[in-house]
Amino acid sequence: MKTAGIHHITAMVNDAQRNINFYAGVLGLRLVKKTINFDRPEVYHLYFGNESGDPGTVITFFPWQKQLKGRIGTGQVGTTSYAIPENSIDFWENRLEKSNVAFEKSTRFGERYLCFDDPDGLHLELVERKEGHKNNWTFHKISSEVAIKGFAGTVLYSSKPNRTAHVLENILGLDFLGQEDGYLRFKAEEDLGNTIDIKLTPSVRGLMGAGTVHHMAWRARNPEELQNWRESLIDSGYNPTEIKDRYYFKALYFHEEGGILFEIATDPPGFTVDEPLNKLGEELMLPSWLESKREELESVLPAVEVQLLEEDE
Ligand code: ZN
């Protein structure tokens, strides 16, 4: 079995509206789902992706004001990289400048990266990639010629890089591409969310909290394949959870030996399971078992919306 690549990435932040302003307003991603944390319904769960929220494009957040700040370090996804179309890097440099987002440039495996942090301190990057279909979601000045297509990949900060490399290669089925300047690079089959780098130079120990990635999820084609992954993980000595119904996908979770929480999630049914494509993200969606508490929840959750930012007007 081989995973096609990244399914989604989930992170923790403090403020819901600030989160929307950045990912929808500055980066131009589509808010494809506004729901709640199924395990803690008084907290939002916000999903941002391409037009249809395809696997490999979706970043999700649990915004909670009282959450203590975390620290990015080992045992975490250190950096989330987004793929932008070829010849769009100048547009993004300008856009980040206008939006007062400080950035640096760096090169890894021969690719040029624009590196910056989101308002909660999560490390992000943009890199031009030829692969990956265009994002048809256009937000104000961001046309589909320049719009973020989805994930390029991630940089993993592992406490045991060789053990993490082992999972990527021997369990998840990624190909090892090489080592350069303190990074190992692996590649999955899909056009988006396919490039995984492991940082070899040591980092501080990561602390879970606001401004850190909680987990990253890998793609499984269907529930049968997910069940097979579960058995294969157990056979290899890992300790995966039961398969959970996350409504938009089914999923299991396991810690790899470098400390990073991995999830494997099914592509189906996806985000159109409870609202049509042209309405994604507009209403607060609740699972059926919480529908009776809608009024109560709506009174606790802060009102949030996708806004055109001042500097864009
Ligand atoms: Zn997840």
py3Dmol code that shows the C-alpha trace and the ligand (Angstrom):
import py3Dmol

protein = """\
ATOM      1  CA  MET A   1       0.000   0.000   0.000  1.00  0.00           C
ATOM      2  CA  LYS A   2       1.091   3.515  -0.804  1.00  0.00           C
ATOM      3  CA  THR A   3      -0.567   6.709   0.352  1.00  0.00           C
ATOM      4  CA  ALA A   4      -1.238   9.225  -2.430  1.00  0.00           C
ATOM      5  CA  GLY A   5       0.097  11.976  -0.170  1.00  0.00           C
ATOM      6  CA  ILE A   6      -1.176  14.491   2.376  1.00  0.00           C
ATOM      7  CA  HIS A   7      -4.915  14.432   3.111  1.00  0.00           C
ATOM      8  CA  HIS A   8      -5.099  17.419   5.492  1.00  0.00           C
ATOM      9  CA  ILE A   9      -3.124  19.225   8.194  1.00  0.00           C
ATOM     10  CA  THR A  10      -4.647  20.348  11.496  1.00  0.00           C
ATOM     11  CA  ALA A  11      -3.291  23.123  13.714  1.00  0.00           C
ATOM     12  CA  MET A  12      -4.231  25.067  16.821  1.00  0.00           C
ATOM     13  CA  VAL A  13      -4.672  28.832  16.954  1.00  0.00           C
ATOM     14  CA  ASN A  14      -6.164  31.428  19.301  1.00  0.00           C
ATOM     15  CA  ASP A  15      -8.557  33.633  17.343  1.00  0.00           C
ATOM     16  CA  ALA A  16     -11.107  32.402  14.801  1.00  0.00           C
ATOM     17  CA  GLN A  17     -11.663  35.666  12.915  1.00  0.00           C
ATOM     18  CA  ARG A  18      -7.920  36.424  12.712  1.00  0.00           C
ATOM     19  CA  ASN A  19      -7.436  32.885  11.380  1.00  0.00           C
ATOM     20  CA  ILE A  20     -10.083  33.427   8.690  1.00  0.00           C
ATOM     21  CA  ASN A  21      -8.639  36.834   7.794  1.00  0.00           C
ATOM     22  CA  PHE A  22      -5.257  35.264   7.155  1.00  0.00           C
ATOM     23  CA  TYR A  23      -6.074  31.995   5.386  1.00  0.00           C
ATOM     24  CA  ALA A  24      -9.071  33.291   3.390  1.00  0.00           C
ATOM     25  CA  GLY A  25      -8.303  37.024   3.287  1.00  0.00           C
ATOM     26  CA  VAL A  26      -4.535  37.047   2.700  1.00  0.00           C
ATOM     27  CA  LEU A  27      -3.803  33.599   1.247  1.00  0.00           C
ATOM     28  CA  GLY A  28      -7.091  33.430  -0.667  1.00  0.00           C
ATOM     29  CA  LEU A  29      -8.031  29.884   0.328  1.00  0.00           C
ATOM     30  CA  ARG A  30     -11.689  28.967   0.462  1.00  0.00           C
ATOM     31  CA  LEU A  31     -13.323  28.425   3.850  1.00  0.00           C
ATOM     32  CA  VAL A  32     -14.823  25.089   2.807  1.00  0.00           C
ATOM     33  CA  LYS A  33     -16.296  24.055   6.150  1.00  0.00           C
ATOM     34  CA  LYS A  34     -17.334  25.835   9.289  1.00  0.00           C
ATOM     35  CA  THR A  35     -18.128  23.272  11.937  1.00  0.00           C
ATOM     36  CA  ILE A  36     -17.239  22.520  15.554  1.00  0.00           C
ATOM     37  CA  ASN A  37     -14.741  20.273  17.265  1.00  0.00           C
ATOM     38  CA  PHE A  38     -16.814  17.081  17.589  1.00  0.00           C
ATOM     39  CA  ASP A  39     -15.068  16.289  20.885  1.00  0.00           C
ATOM     40  CA  ARG A  40     -15.470  19.870  22.219  1.00  0.00           C
ATOM     41  CA  PRO A  41     -18.473  21.481  20.500  1.00  0.00           C
ATOM     42  CA  GLU A  42     -17.867  24.930  22.043  1.00  0.00           C
ATOM     43  CA  VAL A  43     -14.766  25.253  19.825  1.00  0.00           C
ATOM     44  CA  TYR A  44     -14.929  25.868  16.067  1.00  0.00           C
ATOM     45  CA  HIS A  45     -13.331  23.571  13.536  1.00  0.00           C
ATOM     46  CA  LEU A  46     -12.514  25.616  10.432  1.00  0.00           C
ATOM     47  CA  TYR A  47     -11.369  24.053   7.139  1.00  0.00           C
ATOM     48  CA  PHE A  48      -9.645  25.947   4.321  1.00  0.00           C
ATOM     49  CA  GLY A  49      -8.777  24.465   0.933  1.00  0.00           C
ATOM     50  CA  ASN A  50      -9.188  24.812  -2.801  1.00  0.00           C
ATOM     51  CA  GLU A  51     -12.581  25.332  -4.444  1.00  0.00           C
ATOM     52  CA  SER A  52     -13.880  21.875  -3.548  1.00  0.00           C
ATOM     53  CA  GLY A  53     -11.697  21.168  -0.516  1.00  0.00           C
ATOM     54  CA  ASP A  54      -9.899  18.330  -2.256  1.00  0.00           C
ATOM     55  CA  PRO A  55      -7.592  16.070  -0.255  1.00  0.00           C
ATOM     56  CA  GLY A  56      -4.098  17.539  -0.419  1.00  0.00           C
ATOM     57  CA  THR A  57      -5.362  21.130  -0.152  1.00  0.00           C
ATOM     58  CA  VAL A  58      -7.054  21.320   3.236  1.00  0.00           C
ATOM     59  CA  ILE A  59      -5.690  22.903   6.409  1.00  0.00           C
ATOM     60  CA  THR A  60      -7.954  22.838   9.464  1.00  0.00           C
ATOM     61  CA  PHE A  61      -7.901  24.788  12.710  1.00  0.00           C
ATOM     62  CA  PHE A  62      -9.247  24.625  16.233  1.00  0.00           C
ATOM     63  CA  PRO A  63      -9.364  28.301  17.278  1.00  0.00           C
ATOM     64  CA  TRP A  64      -9.616  28.722  21.029  1.00  0.00           C
ATOM     65  CA  GLN A  65      -8.778  31.980  22.826  1.00  0.00           C
ATOM     66  CA  LYS A  66      -7.760  30.371  26.114  1.00  0.00           C
ATOM     67  CA  GLN A  67      -5.352  27.935  24.516  1.00  0.00           C
ATOM     68  CA  LEU A  68      -1.783  28.455  25.753  1.00  0.00           C
ATOM     69  CA  LYS A  69       0.878  29.196  23.201  1.00  0.00           C
ATOM     70  CA  GLY A  70       2.828  26.141  22.038  1.00  0.00           C
ATOM     71  CA  ARG A  71       6.376  25.877  20.734  1.00  0.00           C
ATOM     72  CA  ILE A  72       7.340  24.538  17.329  1.00  0.00           C
ATOM     73  CA  GLY A  73       9.920  21.788  17.686  1.00  0.00           C
ATOM     74  CA  THR A  74      10.583  18.088  17.524  1.00  0.00           C
ATOM     75  CA  GLY A  75       7.637  15.737  17.418  1.00  0.00           C
ATOM     76  CA  GLN A  76       5.733  18.105  15.126  1.00  0.00           C
ATOM     77  CA  VAL A  77       5.181  19.204  11.578  1.00  0.00           C
ATOM     78  CA  GLY A  78       7.576  22.174  11.574  1.00  0.00           C
ATOM     79  CA  THR A  79       6.570  23.863   8.332  1.00  0.00           C
ATOM     80  CA  THR A  80       3.600  23.608   5.985  1.00  0.00           C
ATOM     81  CA  SER A  81       4.424  24.330   2.330  1.00  0.00           C
ATOM     82  CA  TYR A  82       1.903  25.460  -0.274  1.00  0.00           C
ATOM     83  CA  ALA A  83       2.199  25.006  -4.041  1.00  0.00           C
ATOM     84  CA  ILE A  84       1.613  28.071  -6.208  1.00  0.00           C
ATOM     85  CA  PRO A  85       1.538  28.103 -10.035  1.00  0.00           C
ATOM     86  CA  GLU A  86       4.687  28.726 -12.037  1.00  0.00           C
ATOM     87  CA  ASN A  87       5.588  32.420 -12.470  1.00  0.00           C
ATOM     88  CA  SER A  88       3.410  33.524  -9.554  1.00  0.00           C
ATOM     89  CA  ILE A  89       6.095  34.078  -6.908  1.00  0.00           C
ATOM     90  CA  ASP A  90       6.383  37.824  -7.678  1.00  0.00           C
ATOM     91  CA  PHE A  91       2.646  38.231  -7.173  1.00  0.00           C
ATOM     92  CA  TRP A  92       2.920  36.573  -3.768  1.00  0.00           C
ATOM     93  CA  GLU A  93       5.945  38.622  -2.701  1.00  0.00           C
ATOM     94  CA  ASN A  94       3.935  41.748  -3.445  1.00  0.00           C
ATOM     95  CA  ARG A  95       0.839  40.439  -1.737  1.00  0.00           C
ATOM     96  CA  LEU A  96       2.699  39.470   1.445  1.00  0.00           C
ATOM     97  CA  GLU A  97       4.384  42.897   1.516  1.00  0.00           C
ATOM     98  CA  LYS A  98       1.056  44.680   1.112  1.00  0.00           C
ATOM     99  CA  SER A  99      -0.442  42.528   3.842  1.00  0.00           C
ATOM    100  CA  ASN A 100       2.481  43.370   6.181  1.00  0.00           C
ATOM    101  CA  VAL A 101       3.598  39.756   6.371  1.00  0.00           C
ATOM    102  CA  ALA A 102       7.384  39.585   6.802  1.00  0.00           C
ATOM    103  CA  PHE A 103       8.985  36.868   4.693  1.00  0.00           C
ATOM    104  CA  GLU A 104      12.371  35.393   3.908  1.00  0.00           C
ATOM    105  CA  LYS A 105      13.592  33.502   0.877  1.00  0.00           C
ATOM    106  CA  SER A 106      15.326  30.169   1.027  1.00  0.00           C
ATOM    107  CA  THR A 107      16.271  27.327  -1.257  1.00  0.00           C
ATOM    108  CA  ARG A 108      15.817  23.608  -0.630  1.00  0.00           C
ATOM    109  CA  PHE A 109      16.396  20.792  -3.094  1.00  0.00           C
ATOM    110  CA  GLY A 110      16.827  23.393  -5.842  1.00  0.00           C
ATOM    111  CA  GLU A 111      13.451  25.055  -5.224  1.00  0.00           C
ATOM    112  CA  ARG A 112      12.901  28.666  -4.144  1.00  0.00           C
ATOM    113  CA  TYR A 113      10.703  29.110  -1.074  1.00  0.00           C
ATOM    114  CA  LEU A 114       8.998  32.189   0.367  1.00  0.00           C
ATOM    115  CA  CYS A 115       8.927  31.574   4.116  1.00  0.00           C
ATOM    116  CA  PHE A 116       6.678  33.391   6.587  1.00  0.00           C
ATOM    117  CA  ASP A 117       4.573  32.853   9.702  1.00  0.00           C
ATOM    118  CA  ASP A 118       0.826  33.097  10.131  1.00  0.00           C
ATOM    119  CA  PRO A 119      -0.540  35.389  12.899  1.00  0.00           C
ATOM    120  CA  ASP A 120      -0.267  32.557  15.462  1.00  0.00           C
ATOM    121  CA  GLY A 121       3.326  31.753  14.508  1.00  0.00           C
ATOM    122  CA  LEU A 122       2.799  28.676  12.335  1.00  0.00           C
ATOM    123  CA  HIS A 123       5.625  28.349   9.792  1.00  0.00           C
ATOM    124  CA  LEU A 124       4.396  28.472   6.185  1.00  0.00           C
ATOM    125  CA  GLU A 125       6.073  28.473   2.786  1.00  0.00           C
ATOM    126  CA  LEU A 126       5.108  29.069  -0.816  1.00  0.00           C
ATOM    127  CA  VAL A 127       6.894  27.300  -3.649  1.00  0.00           C
ATOM    128  CA  GLU A 128       6.212  27.282  -7.389  1.00  0.00           C
ATOM    129  CA  ARG A 129       5.207  23.879  -8.707  1.00  0.00           C
ATOM    130  CA  LYS A 130       4.289  22.840 -12.216  1.00  0.00           C
ATOM    131  CA  GLU A 131       2.243  19.844 -11.026  1.00  0.00           C
ATOM    132  CA  GLY A 132      -1.204  20.172  -9.521  1.00  0.00           C
ATOM    133  CA  HIS A 133      -4.348  21.513 -11.147  1.00  0.00           C
ATOM    134  CA  LYS A 134      -5.267  25.160 -10.789  1.00  0.00           C
ATOM    135  CA  ASN A 135      -7.506  26.290  -7.955  1.00  0.00           C
ATOM    136  CA  ASN A 136     -10.734  27.664  -9.419  1.00  0.00           C
ATOM    137  CA  TRP A 137     -11.545  29.529  -6.229  1.00  0.00           C
ATOM    138  CA  THR A 138     -10.762  33.176  -6.827  1.00  0.00           C
ATOM    139  CA  PHE A 139     -10.759  35.642  -3.975  1.00  0.00           C
ATOM    140  CA  HIS A 140     -10.752  39.275  -5.027  1.00  0.00           C
ATOM    141  CA  LYS A 141      -7.314  40.022  -6.598  1.00  0.00           C
ATOM    142  CA  ILE A 142      -6.127  36.418  -6.452  1.00  0.00           C
ATOM    143  CA  SER A 143      -6.942  34.890  -9.850  1.00  0.00           C
ATOM    144  CA  SER A 144      -6.621  31.175 -10.500  1.00  0.00           C
ATOM    145  CA  GLU A 145      -3.429  31.987 -12.464  1.00  0.00           C
ATOM    146  CA  VAL A 146      -1.718  32.719  -9.144  1.00  0.00           C
ATOM    147  CA  ALA A 147      -3.965  31.092  -6.505  1.00  0.00           C
ATOM    148  CA  ILE A 148      -2.520  28.557  -4.081  1.00  0.00           C
ATOM    149  CA  LYS A 149      -3.204  25.117  -5.573  1.00  0.00           C
ATOM    150  CA  GLY A 150      -2.878  23.111  -2.370  1.00  0.00           C
ATOM    151  CA  PHE A 151      -0.045  21.707  -0.310  1.00  0.00           C
ATOM    152  CA  ALA A 152       3.415  21.272  -1.736  1.00  0.00           C
ATOM    153  CA  GLY A 153       4.330  19.299   1.370  1.00  0.00           C
ATOM    154  CA  THR A 154       5.643  19.569   4.890  1.00  0.00           C
ATOM    155  CA  VAL A 155       8.909  19.742   6.782  1.00  0.00           C
ATOM    156  CA  LEU A 156       8.882  17.298   9.682  1.00  0.00           C
ATOM    157  CA  TYR A 157      10.784  18.028  12.893  1.00  0.00           C
ATOM    158  CA  SER A 158      11.381  14.551  14.215  1.00  0.00           C
ATOM    159  CA  SER A 159      13.130  13.535  17.406  1.00  0.00           C
ATOM    160  CA  LYS A 160      14.268  10.387  15.574  1.00  0.00           C
ATOM    161  CA  PRO A 161      14.684  11.312  11.898  1.00  0.00           C
ATOM    162  CA  ASN A 162      15.742   7.818  10.867  1.00  0.00           C
ATOM    163  CA  ARG A 163      12.669   6.245  12.457  1.00  0.00           C
ATOM    164  CA  THR A 164      10.394   8.813  10.834  1.00  0.00           C
ATOM    165  CA  ALA A 165      12.100   8.116   7.514  1.00  0.00           C
ATOM    166  CA  HIS A 166      11.384   4.429   8.090  1.00  0.00           C
ATOM    167  CA  VAL A 167       7.623   5.082   8.464  1.00  0.00           C
ATOM    168  CA  LEU A 168       7.486   7.253   5.378  1.00  0.00           C
ATOM    169  CA  GLU A 169       9.321   4.755   3.226  1.00  0.00           C
ATOM    170  CA  ASN A 170       8.310   1.374   4.580  1.00  0.00           C
ATOM    171  CA  ILE A 171       4.815   1.923   5.969  1.00  0.00           C
ATOM    172  CA  LEU A 172       3.357   4.827   3.972  1.00  0.00           C
ATOM    173  CA  GLY A 173       5.149   3.897   0.753  1.00  0.00           C
ATOM    174  CA  LEU A 174       6.827   7.195  -0.144  1.00  0.00           C
ATOM    175  CA  ASP A 175       9.940   7.226  -2.329  1.00  0.00           C
ATOM    176  CA  PHE A 176      13.219   8.499  -0.895  1.00  0.00           C
ATOM    177  CA  LEU A 177      14.586  11.186  -3.224  1.00  0.00           C
ATOM    178  CA  GLY A 178      17.801  12.158  -1.453  1.00  0.00           C
ATOM    179  CA  GLN A 179      19.601  14.125   1.230  1.00  0.00           C
ATOM    180  CA  GLU A 180      20.753  17.730   0.948  1.00  0.00           C
ATOM    181  CA  ASP A 181      21.824  20.462   3.396  1.00  0.00           C
ATOM    182  CA  GLY A 182      20.455  18.719   6.462  1.00  0.00           C
ATOM    183  CA  TYR A 183      17.184  17.487   5.002  1.00  0.00           C
ATOM    184  CA  LEU A 184      15.917  14.147   3.724  1.00  0.00           C
ATOM    185  CA  ARG A 185      13.318  14.367   0.959  1.00  0.00           C
ATOM    186  CA  PHE A 186      10.536  11.876   0.275  1.00  0.00           C
ATOM    187  CA  LYS A 187       7.874  11.945  -2.393  1.00  0.00           C
ATOM    188  CA  ALA A 188       4.363  10.513  -2.706  1.00  0.00           C
ATOM    189  CA  GLU A 189       2.460   9.856  -5.914  1.00  0.00           C
ATOM    190  CA  GLU A 190      -0.097  12.671  -6.076  1.00  0.00           C
ATOM    191  CA  ASP A 191       0.530  16.040  -7.735  1.00  0.00           C
ATOM    192  CA  LEU A 192      -0.256  17.987  -4.556  1.00  0.00           C
ATOM    193  CA  GLY A 193       0.778  17.350  -0.965  1.00  0.00           C
ATOM    194  CA  ASN A 194       3.501  15.016  -2.092  1.00  0.00           C
ATOM    195  CA  THR A 195       6.873  16.330  -0.859  1.00  0.00           C
ATOM    196  CA  ILE A 196       7.893  15.477   2.678  1.00  0.00           C
ATOM    197  CA  ASP A 197      11.202  16.735   4.042  1.00  0.00           C
ATOM    198  CA  ILE A 198      12.677  15.581   7.345  1.00  0.00           C
ATOM    199  CA  LYS A 199      14.948  18.111   9.053  1.00  0.00           C
ATOM    200  CA  LEU A 200      18.096  16.391  10.316  1.00  0.00           C
ATOM    201  CA  THR A 201      19.566  19.235  12.350  1.00  0.00           C
ATOM    202  CA  PRO A 202      18.240  19.218  15.908  1.00  0.00           C
ATOM    203  CA  SER A 203      15.408  21.498  17.044  1.00  0.00           C
ATOM    204  CA  VAL A 204      14.105  22.236  20.511  1.00  0.00           C
ATOM    205  CA  ARG A 205      11.456  19.892  21.821  1.00  0.00           C
ATOM    206  CA  GLY A 206       8.030  20.877  20.541  1.00  0.00           C
ATOM    207  CA  LEU A 207       5.218  21.814  22.912  1.00  0.00           C
ATOM    208  CA  MET A 208       1.630  21.384  21.836  1.00  0.00           C
ATOM    209  CA  GLY A 209      -0.427  24.582  21.894  1.00  0.00           C
ATOM    210  CA  ALA A 210      -1.584  27.555  19.843  1.00  0.00           C
ATOM    211  CA  GLY A 211       0.642  28.197  16.840  1.00  0.00           C
ATOM    212  CA  THR A 212       1.621  24.561  16.350  1.00  0.00           C
ATOM    213  CA  VAL A 213       0.457  21.778  14.059  1.00  0.00           C
ATOM    214  CA  HIS A 214      -1.523  19.140  15.940  1.00  0.00           C
ATOM    215  CA  HIS A 215      -1.265  16.385  13.316  1.00  0.00           C
ATOM    216  CA  MET A 216      -0.998  15.692   9.636  1.00  0.00           C
ATOM    217  CA  ALA A 217      -3.181  13.219   7.815  1.00  0.00           C
ATOM    218  CA  TRP A 218      -2.318  10.896   4.930  1.00  0.00           C
ATOM    219  CA  ARG A 219      -4.711   9.764   2.227  1.00  0.00           C
ATOM    220  CA  ALA A 220      -6.460   6.396   2.067  1.00  0.00           C
ATOM    221  CA  ARG A 221      -8.638   5.668  -0.985  1.00  0.00           C
ATOM    222  CA  ASN A 222     -11.587   4.206   0.912  1.00  0.00           C
ATOM    223  CA  PRO A 223     -12.655   2.640   4.246  1.00  0.00           C
ATOM    224  CA  GLU A 224     -11.467  -0.846   3.195  1.00  0.00           C
ATOM    225  CA  GLU A 225      -7.986   0.499   2.529  1.00  0.00           C
ATOM    226  CA  LEU A 226      -8.060   2.351   5.870  1.00  0.00           C
ATOM    227  CA  GLN A 227      -8.816  -0.950   7.611  1.00  0.00           C
ATOM    228  CA  ASN A 228      -5.853  -2.515   5.803  1.00  0.00           C
ATOM    229  CA  TRP A 229      -3.594   0.339   6.951  1.00  0.00           C
ATOM    230  CA  ARG A 230      -4.732  -0.289  10.499  1.00  0.00           C
ATOM    231  CA  GLU A 231      -3.789  -3.956  10.319  1.00  0.00           C
ATOM    232  CA  SER A 232      -0.489  -3.172   8.656  1.00  0.00           C
ATOM    233  CA  LEU A 233       0.383  -0.626  11.381  1.00  0.00           C
ATOM    234  CA  ILE A 234      -0.410  -3.126  14.117  1.00  0.00           C
ATOM    235  CA  ASP A 235       1.659  -5.799  12.348  1.00  0.00           C
ATOM    236  CA  SER A 236       4.585  -3.348  12.274  1.00  0.00           C
ATOM    237  CA  GLY A 237       4.365  -2.633  16.009  1.00  0.00           C
ATOM    238  CA  TYR A 238       2.520   0.706  15.921  1.00  0.00           C
ATOM    239  CA  ASN A 239      -0.473   1.428  18.067  1.00  0.00           C
ATOM    240  CA  PRO A 240      -3.196   2.994  15.900  1.00  0.00           C
ATOM    241  CA  THR A 241      -6.542   4.137  17.323  1.00  0.00           C
ATOM    242  CA  GLU A 242      -9.830   2.582  16.300  1.00  0.00           C
ATOM    243  CA  ILE A 243     -11.258   3.948  13.066  1.00  0.00           C
ATOM    244  CA  LYS A 244     -13.247   7.097  13.870  1.00  0.00           C
ATOM    245  CA  ASP A 245     -16.066   8.655  11.869  1.00  0.00           C
ATOM    246  CA  ARG A 246     -15.108  12.278  11.245  1.00  0.00           C
ATOM    247  CA  TYR A 247     -18.216  12.816   9.085  1.00  0.00           C
ATOM    248  CA  TYR A 248     -16.256  14.201   6.108  1.00  0.00           C
ATOM    249  CA  PHE A 249     -13.875  11.222   6.207  1.00  0.00           C
ATOM    250  CA  LYS A 250     -13.076   8.182   8.317  1.00  0.00           C
ATOM    251  CA  ALA A 251      -9.765   8.243  10.141  1.00  0.00           C
ATOM    252  CA  LEU A 252      -7.291   6.584  12.455  1.00  0.00           C
ATOM    253  CA  TYR A 253      -4.402   8.144  14.370  1.00  0.00           C
ATOM    254  CA  PHE A 254      -0.989   6.904  15.478  1.00  0.00           C
ATOM    255  CA  HIS A 255       2.248   8.365  16.845  1.00  0.00           C
ATOM    256  CA  GLU A 256       5.322   7.610  14.816  1.00  0.00           C
ATOM    257  CA  GLU A 257       8.558   7.062  16.753  1.00  0.00           C
ATOM    258  CA  GLY A 258       9.850  10.589  16.120  1.00  0.00           C
ATOM    259  CA  GLY A 259       6.899  11.903  18.143  1.00  0.00           C
ATOM    260  CA  ILE A 260       4.713  13.239  15.319  1.00  0.00           C
ATOM    261  CA  LEU A 261       0.994  12.456  15.401  1.00  0.00           C
ATOM    262  CA  PHE A 262      -0.052  11.004  12.048  1.00  0.00           C
ATOM    263  CA  GLU A 263      -3.599  10.361  10.883  1.00  0.00           C
ATOM    264  CA  ILE A 264      -4.737   8.305   7.912  1.00  0.00           C
ATOM    265  CA  ALA A 265      -8.023   9.566   6.457  1.00  0.00           C
ATOM    266  CA  THR A 266     -10.270   8.429   3.612  1.00  0.00           C
ATOM    267  CA  ASP A 267     -10.812  10.593   0.519  1.00  0.00           C
ATOM    268  CA  PRO A 268     -14.603   9.992   0.540  1.00  0.00           C
ATOM    269  CA  PRO A 269     -17.148  11.287   1.315  1.00  0.00           C
ATOM    270  CA  GLY A 270     -15.620  14.805   1.381  1.00  0.00           C
ATOM    271  CA  PHE A 271     -17.083  18.213   2.123  1.00  0.00           C
ATOM    272  CA  THR A 272     -20.132  18.139  -0.151  1.00  0.00           C
ATOM    273  CA  VAL A 273     -21.680  15.439   2.040  1.00  0.00           C
ATOM    274  CA  ASP A 274     -23.745  18.027   3.952  1.00  0.00           C
ATOM    275  CA  GLU A 275     -23.840  21.169   1.762  1.00  0.00           C
ATOM    276  CA  PRO A 276     -23.592  21.848  -1.987  1.00  0.00           C
ATOM    277  CA  LEU A 277     -20.318  22.875  -3.628  1.00  0.00           C
ATOM    278  CA  ASN A 278     -21.483  26.456  -4.271  1.00  0.00           C
ATOM    279  CA  LYS A 279     -22.408  26.947  -0.588  1.00  0.00           C
ATOM    280  CA  LEU A 280     -19.402  25.342   1.122  1.00  0.00           C
ATOM    281  CA  GLY A 281     -18.391  27.035   4.361  1.00  0.00           C
ATOM    282  CA  GLU A 282     -21.256  29.519   4.498  1.00  0.00           C
ATOM    283  CA  GLU A 283     -23.330  27.995   7.307  1.00  0.00           C
ATOM    284  CA  LEU A 284     -22.334  26.449  10.624  1.00  0.00           C
ATOM    285  CA  MET A 285     -22.579  22.713   9.961  1.00  0.00           C
ATOM    286  CA  LEU A 286     -23.319  20.418  12.883  1.00  0.00           C
ATOM    287  CA  PRO A 287     -23.338  16.636  12.976  1.00  0.00           C
ATOM    288  CA  SER A 288     -26.847  15.218  13.450  1.00  0.00           C
ATOM    289  CA  TRP A 289     -26.236  14.374  17.115  1.00  0.00           C
ATOM    290  CA  LEU A 290     -25.553  18.053  17.919  1.00  0.00           C
ATOM    291  CA  GLU A 291     -28.284  19.619  15.767  1.00  0.00           C
ATOM    292  CA  SER A 292     -30.629  19.860  18.780  1.00  0.00           C
ATOM    293  CA  LYS A 293     -28.009  22.038  20.539  1.00  0.00           C
ATOM    294  CA  ARG A 294     -27.580  24.449  17.604  1.00  0.00           C
ATOM    295  CA  GLU A 295     -29.026  27.517  19.333  1.00  0.00           C
ATOM    296  CA  GLU A 296     -26.953  26.996  22.461  1.00  0.00           C
ATOM    297  CA  LEU A 297     -23.750  26.462  20.453  1.00  0.00           C
ATOM    298  CA  GLU A 298     -24.342  29.456  18.207  1.00  0.00           C
ATOM    299  CA  SER A 299     -24.669  31.652  21.272  1.00  0.00           C
ATOM    300  CA  VAL A 300     -21.302  30.464  22.637  1.00  0.00           C
ATOM    301  CA  LEU A 301     -19.295  30.532  19.386  1.00  0.00           C
ATOM    302  CA  PRO A 302     -18.052  33.969  18.258  1.00  0.00           C
ATOM    303  CA  ALA A 303     -19.638  35.269  15.037  1.00  0.00           C
ATOM    304  CA  VAL A 304     -17.055  34.990  12.251  1.00  0.00           C
ATOM    305  CA  GLU A 305     -17.075  35.579   8.497  1.00  0.00           C
ATOM    306  CA  VAL A 306     -14.856  35.712   5.430  1.00  0.00           C
ATOM    307  CA  GLN A 307     -14.020  39.377   4.925  1.00  0.00           C
ATOM    308  CA  LEU A 308     -12.332  41.452   2.303  1.00  0.00           C
ATOM    309  CA  LEU A 309      -9.378  42.983   4.146  1.00  0.00           C
ATOM    310  CA  GLU A 310      -8.808  46.745   4.233  1.00  0.00           C
ATOM    311  CA  GLU A 311      -5.534  46.599   2.290  1.00  0.00           C
ATOM    312  CA  ASP A 312      -7.350  44.783  -0.528  1.00  0.00           C
ATOM    313  CA  GLU A 313     -10.061  47.340  -1.090  1.00  0.00           C
TER     314      GLU A 313
END
"""
ligand_1 = """\
1
ZN
Zn -7.189 15.298 11.153
"""
view = py3Dmol.view(width=600, height=400)
view.addModel(protein, "pdb")
view.setStyle({"model": 0}, {"cartoon": {"style": "trace"}})
view.addModel(ligand_1, "xyz")
view.setStyle({"model": 1}, {"stick": {}})
view.zoomTo()
view.show()
